[in-house]
Amino acid sequence: MVKDLQQERRLCVPITTVVLVLASLVVIGILIKVVMDNYYYFCIKSFKFIPLDKWCDGQADCAGNEDELRCVQRVDFSNTTIVRLSDSGSILQILTSSRTWSYICSDGFNAASAKAACAEIGYSSKPTFSSVSAASLNGQFSNVQITDSEIQVVPISGTCASGSVISLSCIDCGSNHKKERIIGGQETSIENSPWQVSLQYMGQHSCGGSILTPRFILSAAHCFQKGQQQVDRWRVESGHSRLTYTFASQVDKIFIPTSYILDQKPNDIAILKLKSDLSFSAGVEPICLPGFDSNLQPGASLTVTGWGHTVEGGGAVASTLQEVIISLIPNAVCNQEYFGQITENMMCAGQLSGGKDTCQGDSGGPLVSLGPNSRIQQNGVVSWGDGCGRKNKVGVYTKVVPYLQWVTSIMKVEL
């Protein structure tokens, strides 16, 4: 018995040593990979490493352009959308062959018609529609026909025979759960803003964003600066009030306008396409896009949310989602402090006395309001500003309405 125990002990020593050596090699391998991933990109086809700053720099450094294939894409889809919805009543209009917008009669309009119309602006979920009176409407009226799942417009002379047109909702969005980065704000629950998401680069919160559909996220182009345009290094976290990094969704594609120039302020908008659909719940819901004719009045109440810094120059982002209620500031007033930099595609919001604003880490997040249909809609995207919460230096946002065609065209093509 004693001899057997001694033999077992002699065997255990080398086995333990081998296990420890193998474990050490695994740890060393992981550390080497982490270090290499932080500084180099490995070209599989040409079997070589290139410096990380050459990955997605616009120049092919790997065989087959491998290092430039999974990068932020610049796209221009201006004037390609043939469907639009009004802000009040969500009235459907479709572009005719004569390039005029036409109201769509309820006569003969059905579920297939609604699905085809919504597909034209990138929505695949089950739409809902209803008939509303056309008595107060002026313009062209048409019927629609569906051929091979495509929508065709048939203009008519005069008004609709039924006297009514179509009100269309392509997705159940913007549910108002309110019971009543952020500077001067307060903590909130994700259930109050279930469209809010965290955009994370290499496991760190970088920007905010908003859910448009189970597959598409709206954010800001400036979030994807030079050196951070590698699609596979981005993740999207949804459904949590506190920042987490465990269950984030993988990103398939990122789009920014061709007209956007790095380090400049105009055209600051982006669309992310996820690799798989989000599962909607109380904490994960889409935001409504505004109607094409949405026009907020100065002083309108707006809400902005995010995990950005809560003080200017703060060392860390907020761990819990913050929100602040601010007001729309006329561009003319805003331009007095920003020396004419505010364009018609931007909007300003905050309070001139300071103290309520977005900050670093809130970029790309949604600026929302209660729309005319009692649904929350996104009016702006957090873009830029001087400091955080400074007097007379309110936040500047990309206005969503001018980019509706750009957004919905991408969603349609990528549907």
Buried (B, 14 or more C-beta within 10 A) or exposed (E): EEEEEEEEEEEEEEEEEEEEEEEEEEEEEEEEEEEEEEEBBBBEEBEEEBEBEBBBBEEEBBEEEBBBEBBBBEBEBEEBBBBBBBBEBBBBBBBBEEEEBBBBBBBBBEEEBBBBBBBBBBBBBEBBBEBBEBEEBEEBBBBBEBEEEEBBBEEBEEBBEBEBBBBBBBBBBBBEBBEEBBBBBEBBBBBBBBBBBBBBBEEEBBBBBBBBBBBBBBBBBBBBEEEBBBBEBBBBBBBBBEBBEEEBBEBBBBBBBBEBEEEEBBBBBBBBBBEEEBEBEEBBBBBBBBBBEBEBEEEBEBBBBBBBBBEEEBEEBBEBBBBBBBBBBBBEBBBEBBEEEBBEBBBBBBBBEBBBBBBBBBBBBBBBBBBBBEBBBBBBBBBBBEEBBBEBBBBBBBBBBBBBBBBBBBBBEBB
